[in-house]
Amino acid sequence: MAGSSSALLSCCLHGCRAIFPDCFRAPCAQKCSQGTMAPRLWRTGLLLCFIHVCLCLEEECVLGVVGQPVSLPCFYPDLLTSGNYSIVWRTEEEVVLRARFQMKKSVEELGANSASISEDAPQTGNFSLTLPAVESKAPKVNYSLFTSENQSAALCTVCLRVAARFSSPQLQREEAEVQGGETAFLCHSSGGFPEPRVHWLINDSDAPPERSVRTVAKSLPNSYLYNITSHLTVNISSSTRVSCTIENLSTMERETATSYGPSNPVMGKASDAMWIFSTVLCAVVGIMVAVGVGYQIHLDRVSKRKKKDFQTHQRGYRRRNMLKEEKEELETIKPDSKETDV
């Protein structure tokens, strides 16, 4: 706690030094204290100092996005000299984690919702708390580390600042124009935090008049998350492109939806013609492929038939040759048999 206070004081002094640099120089300090500066400038400076202190307080918090893991840093090496001790991470409402150590070894660890600390915490002094998923219970939650023996003095206190992503915006253009020739647009997004900024653009460059935009943010029941709805009423042509952007300053995310209006009749005719041409082309290509496949099948059948005829012819030729050779052998044997008889 002392470390946080000193850091805050240092941050405040740094901001005031940036606003009044002359008052922090030794020769000028006395003049500033005697009121040589104008009262109006003093009031402005004090206001800027206060804003800077608020920014310092904001920097002390760790940003966590709903549904995503986050680590809350806490380094306390003084516990390294202790033999047996227990620690407790808790918020103002509940205990988040209990751990017991003996001789620099973890003996027992019980964490709500799978919260955990590093396994080597007793050796390194790193008792940072890891939350597997940030919950949307409150926009800011303070987590404090205590020893079980003394739960009145916190060893570490970390502020968790919760943010939630907005859904992709849904942009609707009214089909019928409202009175006065104006067109109405409705942009809606839900489930985010903090309250976002809504930006409208016409043809990606022009911002509509402020009086033509009406934005309403409503918090969800039993939650601090917001639903945002923005209405735009503007006199534009039916072919004008209109976009709506939801900007979350905490997560530095921007989600955009665009309305392109009804399609141009000329472009529509060209699109229909292109579709017909593509269909005809696909049909012609399909017919050519079918004809090619059929012709190839025909060639394969002719080739197989010729090969079969050739093999049959070869077998007949070999058979005729064998019969001819047998006949010649018989004719050669007959004269010999006559001579033997004589």
VOBA-1610 file (N, C-alpha, C; in pm, whole numbers, padded with zeros to 5 digits, always signed):
BEGIN
Met+00085-00120+00000Met+00000+00000+00000Met+00088+00124+00000Ala+00199+00117+00076Ala+00289+00232+00079Ala+00350+00255-00057Gly+00382+00143-00125Gly+00440+00156-00258Gly+00343+00220-00355Ser+00214+00185-00346Ser+00114+00244-00435Ser+00098+00393-00407Ser+00100+00431-00280Ser+00085+00572-00245Ser+00202+00654-00295Ser+00323+00601-00276Ser+00440+00674-00323Ser+00442+00686-00474Ala+00396+00579-00542Ala+00391+00586-00688Ala+00291+00690-00734Leu+00175+00697-00663Leu+00074+00796-00697Leu+00125+00937-00673Leu+00196+00958-00559Leu+00251+01090-00529Leu+00354+01130-00633Ser+00438+01035-00673Ser+00538+01064-00774Ser+00473+01100-00906Cys+00366+01028-00940Cys+00295+01056-01064Cys+00233+01195-01061Cys+00174+01233-00948Cys+00113+01365-00934Cys+00218+01475-00946Leu+00332+01457-00879Leu+00438+01557-00886Leu+00493+01570-01028His+00502+01459-01096His+00549+01462-01233His+00453+01542-01321Gly+00322+01521-01302Gly+00225+01595-01380Gly+00228+01744-01348Cys+00238+01781-01219Cys+00243+01923-01182Cys+00373+01987-01229Arg+00481+01912-01228Arg+00608+01965-01276Arg+00601+01993-01426Ala+00526+01909-01499Ala+00511+01933-01642Ala+00425+02055-01669Ile+00328+02084-01578Ile+00239+02199-01597Ile+00305+02328-01552Phe+00378+02325-01436Phe+00446+02443-01381Phe+00595+02415-01371Pro+00668+02412-01481Pro+00810+02379-01472Pro+00891+02484-01395Asp+00849+02613-01406Asp+00928+02718-01338Asp+00915+02712-01187Cys+00802+02661-01137Cys+00780+02658-00993Cys+00861+02548-00926Phe+00922+02461-01002Phe+01003+02354-00945Phe+01152+02385-00958Arg+01184+02509-01001Arg+01323+02556-00999Arg+01343+02640-00873Ala+01455+02625-00811Ala+01479+02691-00681Ala+01461+02842-00686Pro+01516+02916-00787Pro+01499+03062-00786Pro+01355+03106-00803Cys+01275+03021-00869Cys+01139+03064-00899Cys+01038+03013-00798Ala+01077+02921-00713Ala+00980+02860-00622Ala+00920+02964-00528Gln+01005+03058-00480Gln+00956+03158-00386Gln+00856+03251-00453Lys+00884+03285-00582Lys+00791+03374-00653Lys+00656+03307-00671Cys+00659+03180-00703Cys+00532+03110-00723Cys+00454+03102-00594Ser+00526+03081-00483Ser+00458+03070-00354Ser+00403+03203-00309Gln+00461+03315-00359Gln+00413+03446-00318Gln+00295+03493-00401Gly+00254+03409-00498Gly+00133+03443-00574Gly+00157+03535-00690Thr+00278+03529-00749Thr+00305+03614-00864Thr+00230+03567-00988Met+00190+03439-00987Met+00113+03388-01100Met-00032+03429-01087Ala-00098+03443-01198Ala-00239+03485-01199Ala-00325+03378-01134Pro-00426+03417-01057Pro-00514+03318-00993Pro-00582+03226-01093Arg-00619+03284-01210Arg-00685+03200-01310Arg-00592+03089-01357Leu-00463+03121-01377Leu-00368+03020-01420Leu-00349+02914-01312Trp-00351+02957-01186Trp-00340+02861-01076Trp-00458+02764-01077Arg-00579+02820-01095Arg-00695+02732-01096Arg-00689+02632-01212Thr-00646+02682-01328Thr-00633+02592-01444Thr-00529+02485-01418Gly-00418+02526-01356Gly-00313+02430-01327Gly-00356+02323-01228Leu-00430+02366-01124Leu-00477+02269-01026Leu-00575+02171-01090Leu-00660+02222-01182Leu-00753+02133-01250Leu-00679+02030-01334Leu-00574+02076-01405Leu-00495+01983-01486Leu-00422+01883-01398Cys-00375+01929-01281Cys-00312+01837-01187Cys-00410+01729-01142Phe-00531+01769-01114Phe-00632+01673-01071Phe-00660+01572-01181Ile-00670+01619-01305Ile-00692+01527-01418Ile-00576+01429-01430His-00455+01481-01410His-00338+01394-01421His-00338+01289-01309Val-00381+01329-01189Val-00390+01233-01079Val-00492+01124-01113Cys-00604+01163-01175Cys-00704+01063-01215Cys-00646+00966-01317Leu-00565+01019-01409Leu-00501+00931-01506Leu-00404+00837-01437Cys-00335+00886-01336Cys-00242+00800-01261Cys-00317+00688-01191Leu-00432+00724-01134Leu-00512+00620-01069Leu-00558+00516-01170Glu-00591+00562-01292Glu-00636+00470-01394Glu-00523+00376-01435Glu-00398+00427-01437Glu-00284+00345-01477Glu-00256+00237-01374Glu-00301+00256-01248Glu-00274+00157-01146Glu-00354+00029-01167Cys-00459+00035-01247Cys-00546-00080-01267Cys-00494-00166-01382Val-00521-00296-01370Val-00491-00391-01477Val-00618-00412-01558Leu-00605-00404-01690Leu-00722-00421-01777Leu-00748-00569-01801Gly-00872-00611-01778Gly-00914-00748-01805Gly-01037-00749-01893Val-01037-00833-01996Val-01149-00844-02088Val-01234-00964-02048Val-01363-00945-02042Val-01456-01050-01998Val-01437-01175-02084Gly-01420-01289-02013Gly-01403-01416-02082Gly-01261-01452-02115Gln-01165-01362-02091Gln-01025-01390-02122Gln-00943-01395-01994Pro-00829-01471-01994Pro-00746-01480-01874Pro-00673-01349-01847Val-00636-01329-01721Val-00563-01210-01682Val-00474-01244-01563Ser-00361-01177-01554Ser-00267-01197-01443Ser-00256-01069-01362Leu-00273-01080-01230Leu-00263-00966-01139Leu-00127-00972-01070Pro-00036-00882-01101Pro+00102-00894-01052Pro+00115-00865-00903Cys+00198-00945-00839Cys+00231-00922-00698Cys+00365-00988-00667Phe+00465-00909-00636Phe+00597-00959-00599Phe+00623-00917-00453Tyr+00644-01017-00367Tyr+00668-00990-00225Tyr+00779-01082-00176Pro+00906-01044-00200Pro+01018-01131-00162Pro+01038-01144-00011Asp+00972-01060+00071Asp+00992-01070+00215Asp+00945-01205+00270Leu+00852-01270+00199Leu+00803-01399+00246Leu+00904-01512+00224Leu+01009-01487+00148Leu+01107-01592+00121Leu+01180-01635+00248Thr+01186-01547+00346Thr+01256-01580+00471Thr+01168-01658+00568Ser+01039-01667+00535Ser+00948-01739+00625Ser+00954-01888+00596Gly+00937-01968+00699Gly+00940-02113+00682Gly+00804-02168+00647Asn+00711-02159+00740Asn+00575-02209+00719Asn+00478-02092+00725Tyr+00397-02077+00621Tyr+00302-01966+00619Tyr+00191-01999+00520Ser+00083-01921+00528Ser-00031-01935+00438Ser-00068-01797+00384Ile-00117-01796+00262Ile-00158-01670+00199Ile-00303-01681+00153Val-00364-01565+00137Val-00504-01557+00092Val-00516-01442-00008Trp-00566-01474-00127Trp-00607-01372-00224Trp-00758-01355-00210Arg-00802-01229-00194Arg-00944-01208-00176Arg-00986-01072-00231Thr-01117-01061-00257Thr-01177-00933-00290Thr-01256-00887-00168Glu-01329-00779-00185Glu-01411-00731-00075Glu-01528-00825-00044Glu-01563-00912-00140Glu-01679-00998-00124Glu-01647-01144-00102Glu-01535-01193-00151Glu-01509-01337-00144Glu-01360-01367-00143Val-01329-01491-00097Val-01193-01542-00101Val-01172-01607-00238Val-01066-01567-00306Val-01039-01616-00441Val-00944-01735-00438Leu-00844-01732-00349Leu-00745-01840-00344Leu-00683-01847-00205Arg-00659-01972-00158Arg-00584-01999-00037Arg-00469-02092-00071Ala-00354-02066-00013Ala-00237-02152-00036Ala-00156-02160+00092Arg-00101-02280+00116Arg-00019-02303+00235Arg+00117-02357+00192Phe+00223-02304+00253Phe+00359-02340+00216Phe+00435-02387+00340Gln+00520-02485+00319Gln+00610-02536+00423Gln+00748-02554+00362Met+00845-02491+00423Met+00985-02502+00379Met+00997-02472+00229Lys+00935-02360+00187Lys+00942-02312+00050Lys+00883-02409-00051Lys+00786-02490-00007Lys+00717-02582-00097Lys+00568-02567-00077Ser+00494-02575-00187Ser+00349-02564-00181Ser+00291-02694-00127Val+00213-02682-00021Val+00151-02799+00041Val+00006-02810+00001Glu-00063-02699-00007Glu-00206-02700-00039Glu-00243-02572-00110Glu-00329-02584-00212Glu-00375-02467-00288Glu-00520-02487-00329Leu-00605-02396-00286Leu-00747-02403-00316Leu-00787-02270-00380Gly-00828-02276-00510Gly-00865-02155-00581Gly-01007-02162-00634Ala-01082-02056-00612Ala-01218-02050-00665Ala-01212-02020-00815Asn-01296-02091-00892Asn-01304-02072-01037Asn-01168-02091-01105Ser-01090-02189-01054Ser-00961-02227-01114Ser-00856-02116-01105Ala-00869-02024-01011Ala-00764-01923-00991Ala-00639-01992-00938Ser-00522-01938-00973Ser-00396-02004-00937Ser-00284-01903-00923Ile-00173-01950-00862Ile-00050-01873-00855Ile+00062-01962-00909Ser+00179-01904-00928Ser+00292-01977-00985Ser+00340-02085-00887Glu+00383-02199-00944Glu+00431-02309-00860Glu+00560-02274-00787Asp+00641-02187-00845Asp+00767-02150-00781Asp+00757-02021-00700Ala+00634-01984-00661Ala+00615-01863-00581Ala+00697-01863-00453Pro+00708-01976-00378Pro+00787-01971-00254Pro+00936-01948-00278Gln+00985-01981-00398Gln+01126-01962-00427Gln+01156-01825-00489Thr+01059-01768-00564Thr+01085-01643-00636Thr+01017-01521-00573Gly+00918-01541-00488Gly+00844-01429-00432Gly+00740-01373-00527Asn+00714-01444-00638Asn+00614-01400-00735Asn+00480-01465-00699Phe+00396-01390-00630Phe+00266-01441-00587Phe+00153-01385-00674Ser+00183-01358-00802Ser+00083-01304-00894Ser-00034-01400-00907Leu-00153-01343-00910Leu-00276-01422-00920Leu-00320-01430-01066Thr-00346-01553-01113Thr-00392-01575-01250Thr-00539-01616-01248Leu-00621-01538-01318Leu-00764-01569-01332Leu-00785-01625-01472Pro-00842-01746-01485Pro-00858-01807-01618Pro-00956-01733-01708Ala-01054-01664-01648Ala-01153-01590-01728Ala-01209-01477-01643Val-01201-01356-01695Val-01254-01240-01623Val-01406-01246-01626Glu-01469-01220-01511Glu-01614-01224-01500Glu-01670-01082-01497Ser-01792-01070-01542Ser-01857-00939-01552Ser-01942-00912-01428Lys-01876-00909-01313Lys-01949-00881-01189Lys-01953-00733-01156Ala-01845-00663-01183Ala-01837-00521-01153Ala-01734-00458-01245Pro-01747-00327-01272Pro-01650-00263-01362Pro-01510-00253-01304Lys-01499-00250-01171Lys-01368-00245-01105Lys-01372-00333-00981Val-01266-00413-00964Val-01257-00502-00848Val-01115-00494-00793Asn-01102-00478-00662Asn-00972-00476-00596Asn-00942-00615-00540Tyr-00827-00670-00579Tyr-00779-00799-00529Tyr-00662-00772-00435Ser-00667-00832-00315Ser-00564-00809-00215Ser-00505-00941-00167Leu-00375-00938-00138Leu-00304-01055-00087Leu-00274-01035+00061Phe-00312-01133+00143Phe-00288-01130+00286Phe-00219-01259+00328Thr-00156-01254+00443Thr-00115-01377+00509Thr-00228-01418+00603Ser-00240-01549+00624Ser-00349-01596+00710Ser-00332-01547+00852Glu-00208-01520+00894Glu-00183-01474+01029Glu-00222-01329+01049Asn-00221-01249+00940Asn-00252-01108+00952Asn-00333-01065+00830Gln-00465-01065+00844Gln-00552-01029+00733Gln-00602-00886+00742Ser-00532-00804+00819Ser-00566-00663+00829Ser-00473-00577+00745Ala-00352-00624+00719Ala-00255-00549+00639Ala-00228-00625+00510Ala-00265-00567+00397Ala-00247-00634+00269Ala-00102-00625+00224Leu-00051-00737+00171Leu+00083-00738+00114Leu+00083-00676-00025Cys-00022-00702-00100Cys-00038-00645-00235Cys-00186-00615-00256Thr-00213-00507-00329Thr-00349-00475-00371Thr-00344-00435-00518Val-00420-00506-00599Val-00422-00482-00743Val-00565-00452-00785Cys-00580-00344-00862Cys-00711-00306-00914Cys-00729-00368-01052Leu-00839-00439-01070Leu-00874-00498-01199Leu-00986-00415-01262Arg-00955-00355-01375Arg-01055-00276-01449Arg-01111-00364-01561Val-01240-00389-01556Val-01303-00485-01646Val-01357-00413-01769Ala-01335-00476-01883Ala-01392-00428-02010Ala-01456-00546-02081Ala-01553-00516-02165Ala-01622-00621-02240Ala-01638-00576-02385Arg-01622-00672-02475Arg-01631-00641-02617Arg-01778-00628-02660Phe-01803-00532-02746Phe-01936-00516-02803Phe-01953-00612-02921Ser-02076-00651-02944Ser-02105-00735-03058Ser-02091-00655-03188Ser-02075-00725-03299Ser-02067-00657-03428Ser-02196-00578-03451Pro-02186-00452-03488Pro-02307-00369-03502Pro-02396-00417-03616Gln-02525-00403-03594Gln-02626-00434-03695Gln-02682-00302-03747Leu-02665-00277-03876Leu-02707-00151-03937Leu-02825-00176-04030Gln-02932-00102-04008Gln-03054-00117-04087Gln-03089+00015-04152Arg-03126+00007-04278Arg-03174+00125-04352Arg-03325+00111-04370Glu-03398+00218-04336Glu-03543+00214-04352Glu-03577+00203-04500Glu-03667+00110-04532Glu-03705+00091-04672Glu-03778+00212-04728Ala-03867+00267-04647Ala-03942+00384-04691Ala-03881+00509-04629Glu-03865+00612-04708Glu-03809+00737-04660Glu-03906+00806-04565Val-03850+00872-04465Val-03933+00944-04370Val-03978+01076-04432Gln-04055+01150-04356Gln-04107+01276-04406Gln-03993+01374-04433Gly-04011+01453-04538Gly-03909+01551-04572Gly-03801+01497-04664Gly-03820+01379-04719Gly-03721+01322-04809Gly-03598+01269-04740Glu-03599+01251-04608Glu-03483+01202-04535Glu-03491+01050-04518Thr-03373+00990-04502Thr-03363+00845-04484Thr-03317+00816-04342Ala-03377+00715-04279Ala-03345+00681-04141Ala-03259+00554-04137Phe-03161+00554-04046Phe-03073+00440-04024Phe-03073+00406-03875Leu-03060+00276-03847Leu-03057+00228-03709Leu-02935+00139-03691Cys-02849+00173-03594Cys-02728+00096-03564Cys-02736+00045-03421His-02719-00088-03404His-02736-00149-03271His-02620-00244-03241Ser-02571-00238-03115Ser-02468-00329-03066Ser-02495-00355-02918Ser-02449-00470-02867Ser-02488-00508-02731Ser-02373-00577-02657Gly-02391-00582-02521Gly-02305-00663-02435Gly-02165-00612-02414Gly-02142-00481-02419Gly-02007-00428-02401Gly-01995-00334-02284Phe-01870-00301-02252Phe-01840-00206-02144Phe-01698-00155-02166Pro-01672-00027-02139Pro-01764+00079-02094Pro-01848+00133-02211Glu-01924+00237-02182Glu-02008+00296-02285Glu-01921+00342-02402Pro-01955+00300-02524Pro-01867+00327-02638Pro-01897+00461-02704Arg-01812+00493-02800Arg-01839+00605-02890Arg-01896+00550-03020Val-01989+00625-03077Val-02051+00586-03203Val-02014+00689-03308His-01962+00641-03421His-01923+00730-03531His-02003+00692-03655Trp-02060+00795-03719Trp-02129+00777-03846Trp-02047+00843-03957Leu-02042+00776-04072Leu-01973+00833-04189Leu-02059+00812-04313Ile-02058+00913-04399Ile-02130+00906-04526Ile-02026+00900-04637Asn-02035+00795-04718Asn-01938+00771-04826Asn-01795+00765-04773Asp-01779+00712-04654Asp-01649+00686-04592Asp-01568+00813-04563Ser-01627+00930-04572Ser-01548+01051-04552Ser-01622+01161-04476Asp-01751+01179-04499Asp-01824+01292-04442Asp-01900+01250-04317Ala-01887+01330-04212Ala-01962+01307-04089Ala-02096+01380-04097Pro-02205+01316-04057Pro-02336+01384-04063Pro-02345+01492-03957Pro-02439+01585-03970Pro-02459+01688-03867Pro-02494+01624-03731Glu-02448+01686-03624Glu-02471+01631-03490Glu-02620+01619-03458Arg-02699+01715-03505Arg-02842+01713-03473Arg-02916+01599-03542Ser-02851+01534-03640Ser-02916+01425-03712Ser-02892+01289-03645Val-02810+01288-03539Val-02775+01162-03472Val-02832+01162-03331Arg-02894+01052-03294Arg-02946+01035-03158Arg-02903+00898-03107Thr-02824+00895-03000Thr-02767+00771-02948Thr-02816+00747-02806Val-02858+00623-02780Val-02910+00586-02648Val-02835+00463-02600Ala-02780+00469-02478Ala-02712+00356-02416Ala-02794+00309-02296Lys-02824+00179-02294Lys-02901+00121-02184Lys-02823+00005-02123Ser-02820+00002-01990Ser-02752-00108-01921Ser-02842-00230-01916Leu-02781-00347-01925Leu-02856-00472-01920Leu-02909-00495-01779Pro-03018-00567-01764Pro-03073-00595-01630Pro-02973-00672-01544Asn-02955-00630-01420Asn-02866-00694-01323Asn-02723-00703-01375Ser-02681-00603-01451Ser-02545-00603-01506Ser-02506-00459-01534Tyr-02375-00439-01552Tyr-02326-00306-01588Tyr-02293-00298-01737Leu-02315-00406-01812Leu-02289-00406-01956Leu-02394-00322-02028Tyr-02356-00272-02146Tyr-02442-00178-02218Tyr-02494-00239-02348Asn-02616-00197-02382Asn-02668-00207-02518Asn-02670-00067-02576Ile-02619-00050-02697Ile-02610+00083-02756Ile-02694+00084-02884Thr-02775+00189-02899Thr-02859+00206-03018Thr-02844+00350-03065Ser-02811+00365-03193Ser-02791+00498-03249Ser-02878+00514-03373His-02946+00630-03381His-03035+00661-03494His-02975+00775-03576Leu-02978+00759-03706Leu-02932+00864-03797Leu-03045+00896-03895Thr-03078+01024-03905Thr-03178+01070-04001Thr-03113+01178-04087Val-03100+01150-04217Val-03023+01240-04303Val-03083+01239-04443Asn-03067+01350-04513Asn-03119+01365-04649Asn-03009+01326-04748Ile-03014+01203-04799Ile-02914+01152-04893Ile-02985+01075-05004Ser-02911+01046-05110Ser-02967+00968-05219Ser-02968+00820-05181Ser-03046+00742-05256Ser-03061+00600-05223Ser-02933+00521-05247Ser-02841+00574-05329Ser-02718+00500-05360Ser-02602+00539-05268Thr-02626+00627-05170Thr-02518+00671-05082Thr-02480+00561-04984Arg-02350+00549-04961Arg-02298+00450-04868Arg-02287+00511-04729Val-02343+00443-04628Val-02343+00491-04489Val-02284+00383-04399Ser-02195+00424-04307Ser-02132+00328-04216Ser-02146+00375-04073Cys-02155+00277-03982Cys-02165+00301-03837Cys-02053+00226-03768Thr-01978+00294-03683Thr-01863+00235-03613Thr-01884+00245-03462Ile-01865+00131-03392Ile-01871+00127-03246Ile-01727+00119-03196Glu-01686+00218-03116Glu-01548+00225-03067Glu-01545+00204-02916Asn-01472+00100-02873Asn-01452+00073-02731Asn-01317+00129-02692Leu-01317+00234-02610Leu-01192+00302-02575Leu-01104+00219-02483Ser-01163+00129-02406Ser-01083+00047-02314Ser-01007-00062-02387Thr-01075-00133-02474Thr-01009-00242-02549Thr-00946-00194-02678Met-00966-00066-02713Met-00910-00008-02836Met-00957-00086-02959Glu-01085-00123-02959Glu-01142-00199-03070Glu-01248-00116-03140Arg-01258-00136-03271Arg-01358-00067-03353Arg-01431-00170-03439Glu-01563-00169-03431Glu-01646-00257-03512Glu-01731-00170-03604Thr-01733-00203-03734Thr-01800-00119-03833Thr-01899-00201-03914Ala-02013-00142-03941Ala-02113-00198-04032Ala-02145-00093-04138Thr-02167-00138-04261Thr-02187-00046-04373Thr-02313-00083-04449Ser-02389+00020-04486Ser-02507+00003-04571Ser-02475+00062-04707Tyr-02483-00023-04813Tyr-02447+00021-04947Tyr-02567+00068-05028Gly-02686+00057-04973Gly-02804+00103-05043Gly-02846+00005-05150Pro-02961+00031-05214Pro-03008-00059-05321Pro-02913-00055-05440Ser-02910-00165-05515Ser-02818-00174-05629Ser-02866-00084-05742Asn-02771-00034-05821Asn-02798+00052-05935Asn-02866-00029-06046Pro-02975+00023-06114Pro-03040-00055-06218Pro-02945-00095-06330Val-02856-00002-06374Val-02761-00035-06480Val-02670-00147-06437Met-02619-00135-06314Met-02532-00240-06261Met-02609-00370-06245Gly-02739-00360-06211Gly-02820-00480-06197Gly-02836-00553-06329Lys-02861-00476-06440Lys-02874-00539-06570Lys-02743-00604-06612Ala-02633-00533-06589Ala-02503-00590-06624Ala-02475-00716-06544Ser-02517-00715-06419Ser-02497-00833-06336Ser-02580-00950-06386Asp-02706-00923-06428Asp-02790-01030-06482Asp-02731-01086-06611Ala-02681-00997-06697Ala-02621-01043-06822Ala-02498-01128-06795Met-02417-01085-06699Met-02298-01163-06665Met-02336-01299-06608Trp-02444-01303-06531Trp-02488-01431-06475Trp-02535-01525-06585Ile-02611-01472-06684Ile-02656-01556-06795Ile-02536-01607-06876Phe-02442-01518-06904Phe-02323-01559-06980Phe-02246-01667-06906Ser-02231-01652-06774Ser-02159-01752-06696Ser-02231-01886-06699Thr-02366-01881-06692Thr-02442-02006-06695Thr-02426-02078-06828Val-02437-02001-06939Val-02421-02061-07072Val-02281-02117-07089Leu-02182-02041-07045Leu-02044-02087-07057Leu-02021-02216-06979Cys-02076-02224-06860Cys-02061-02346-06780Cys-02130-02465-06849Ala-02247-02440-06912Ala-02317-02548-06981Ala-02236-02597-07100Val-02179-02503-07180Val-02098-02541-07296Val-01975-02621-07253Val-01909-02573-07150Val-01791-02644-07100Val-01829-02783-07051Gly-01945-02795-06983Gly-01989-02926-06936Gly-02015-03022-07051Ile-02080-02970-07160Ile-02107-03056-07276Ile-01977-03101-07341Met-01880-03008-07355Met-01752-03042-07416Met-01678-03148-07333Val-01684-03134-07204Val-01619-03233-07118Val-01686-03369-07133Ala-01821-03371-07138Ala-01892-03498-07154Ala-01858-03564-07287Val-01855-03484-07396Val-01819-03538-07527Val-01677-03593-07527Gly-01586-03518-07466Gly-01447-03564-07459Gly-01434-03695-07383Val-01505-03706-07271Val-01499-03829-07192Val-01558-03946-07270Gly-01672-03922-07343Gly-01733-04028-07422Gly-01643-04075-07535Tyr-01577-03979-07602Tyr-01486-04016-07711Tyr-01367-04094-07659Gln-01317-04057-07543Gln-01203-04129-07485Gln-01243-04273-07448Ile-01365-04289-07398Ile-01414-04424-07366Ile-01423-04508-07494His-01471-04446-07603His-01480-04516-07732His-01341-04559-07779Leu-01243-04472-07771Leu-01107-04507-07811Leu-01052-04622-07728Asp-01080-04618-07598Asp-01032-04726-07512Asp-01093-04860-07552Arg-01222-04860-07587Arg-01287-04985-07628Arg-01228-05037-07760Val-01206-04947-07857Val-01146-04988-07985Val-01007-05044-07965Ser-00930-04978-07877Ser-00794-05025-07851Ser-00795-05163-07786Lys-00886-05185-07692Lys-00894-05317-07628Lys-00936-05425-07728Arg-01031-05391-07820Arg-01076-05490-07918Arg-00963-05528-08014Lys-00886-05426-08059Lys-00774-05454-08148Lys-00668-05539-08078Lys-00642-05509-07954Lys-00543-05585-07879Lys-00587-05731-07864Lys-00717-05751-07841Lys-00769-05887-07826Lys-00761-05964-07957Asp-00794-05897-08070Asp-00785-05962-08201Asp-00641-05999-08232Phe-00549-05911-08198Phe-00408-05939-08225Phe-00360-06060-08146Gln-00401-06064-08017Gln-00361-06179-07936Gln-00421-06309-07990Thr-00547-06306-08036Thr-00610-06426-08094Thr-00537-06470-08221His-00501-06373-08305His-00428-06404-08427His-00292-06466-08396Gln-00226-06415-08294Gln-00095-06468-08257Gln-00107-06612-08208Arg-00212-06641-08129Arg-00229-06778-08082Arg-00256-06874-08199Gly-00337-06833-08300Gly-00363-06917-08417Gly-00239-06941-08500Tyr-00158-06838-08514Tyr-00034-06852-08591Tyr+00060-06951-08525Arg+00069-06942-08393Arg+00157-07035-08322Arg+00106-07178-08333Arg-00026-07196-08329Arg-00082-07331-08340Arg-00053-07390-08479Arg-00071-07311-08584Arg-00043-07359-08721Arg+00104-07399-08737Asn+00191-07320-08676Asn+00335-07352-08684Asn+00365-07483-08613Met+00301-07506-08499Met+00325-07629-08426Met+00276-07751-08506Leu+00158-07741-08573Leu+00105-07851-08653Leu+00195-07879-08773Lys+00247-07774-08833Lys+00335-07789-08948Lys+00463-07861-08908Glu+00517-07824-08791Glu+00641-07887-08744Glu+00617-08034-08713Glu+00502-08068-08653Glu+00471-08207-08622Glu+00457-08290-08751Lys+00396-08234-08856Lys+00377-08303-08983Lys+00511-08334-09048Glu+00601-08234-09042Glu+00733-08255-09103Glu+00809-08363-09029Glu+00794-08368-08898Glu+00863-08472-08822Glu+00809-08610-08859Leu+00678-08623-08877Leu+00620-08752-08915Leu+00667-08796-09053Glu+00674-08703-09147Glu+00721-08736-09280Glu+00867-08781-09278Thr+00943-08726-09188Thr+01085-08762-09177Thr+01098-08902-09118Ile+01009-08941-09029Ile+01018-09071-08961Ile+00971-09183-09052Lys+00878-09169-09149Lys+00823-09274-09234Lys+00927-09339-09323Pro+01012-09276-09397Pro+01115-09345-09477Pro+01205-09433-09394Asp+01242-09391-09282Asp+01330-09470-09194Asp+01264-09602-09158Ser+01135-09601-09133Ser+01065-09724-09094Ser+01063-09822-09211Lys+01051-09775-09341Lys+01052-09863-09457Lys+01185-09933-09471Glu+01292-09861-09456Glu+01425-09918-09467Glu+01444-10021-09359Thr+01398-10007-09248Thr+01414-10104-09141Thr+01343-10232-09176Asp+01224-10230-09240Asp+01149-10348-09277Asp+01226-10433-09381Val+01284-10370-09479Val+01361-10441-09578Val+01478-10515-09518
//
